[in-house]
Amino acid sequence: MADFGRVLTAMVTPFDKDGSLNLAQAKKLARYLVENGSDGLVVAGTTGESPTLTKEEKIALFEAVVEEVGGKATVIAGTGSYSTADSIALTRAAEKAGADGVMLVAPYYNKPSQEGLYRHFRAVAESTSLPVMLYNIPGRTAVNVLPATVARLAKDVPNIKAIKEASGNLDQVSELRRLLPDDFAIYSGDDALTLPILAVGGKGVVSVVAHIAGKRLQEMINAYASGNVTLAAKIHKELFPLIKGMFITTNPVPVKAALNLLGLNVGAPRLPLVEATAEEKEKLTALLRDAGLL
């Protein structure tokens, strides 16, 4: 099973001015992120605007990122959706494209029971030989994947090896750590909670702020892992304003605006998301300047 790493960036999807997929810029961004602190990239996840990407665009994106950084960083393909059959088809395509693993978000909108979640994740995981990361984000999906369900999956399905936990509930993370095997990786799905989640047994983060502060985030996690909690807390406090800035409006609107301000030219989000307002861009500019990035 692949070791996904500690700092995984939930990569934005670059678009051209006409809103079409910009694969050349996706490759440049992938390379930039790997050179600036990312152990791996999650492609076509929430931050990558997966709901507005076609299946064909997702596969093209997987292939492009694997071609650019495969062997240098882990490439995790976001292949989950509210359709089990579609998730299986995309997961198989991601494996064929050379991805190192897949991330399966909890089915959204249709609100399955815990038994439905179990059967969905099991069916998709058993369709591939790749290691699987579950993704729990009840604020977006309207369902919470409970720790008991994750533990059942970890026991019954050998290639389910990790979870991105974005419930915002540290009690839930503690319960996950208590129930899961020691080698099952728990990743923070909230940048602001990365350090607290490390403290209760997390491995790392699937991050938004790593787009602009990947090296510093890597330093924080490494400091904590080496026992230097004081330094880790210091870096956390330094990063906190930037982290909050990435969520002044719906993700990935702020991080795309920040990347464009830094000259990385990832384009605007696709509708129904809209670009950051002039006021939001002004706030982001000030944050980037305060952090010494502009």
Salt bridges, closest charged atoms under 4 A:
ASP3 OD1 - LYS203 NZ 2.52
GLU49 OE2 - LYS256 NZ 2.77
GLU57 OE2 - ARG270 NH2 2.73
GLU67 OE2 - LYS27 NZ 3.09
GLU68 OE2 - ARG31 NH1 2.36
GLU115 OE2 - ARG119 NE 2.87
GLU115 OE1 - ARG152 NH1 2.88
GLU126 OE2 - ARG122 NE 2.75
ASP156 OD1 - LYS155 NZ 3.92
GLU175 OE2 - ARG178 NH2 2.85
ASP183 OD2 - LYS161 NZ 3.46
GLU219 OE1 - ARG216 NH1 2.39
GLU238 OE1 - ARG216 NH2 2.60
GLU238 OE2 - LYS234 NZ 2.69
GLU275 OE1 - LYS281 NZ 3.77
GLU279 OE2 - LYS283 NZ 3.86
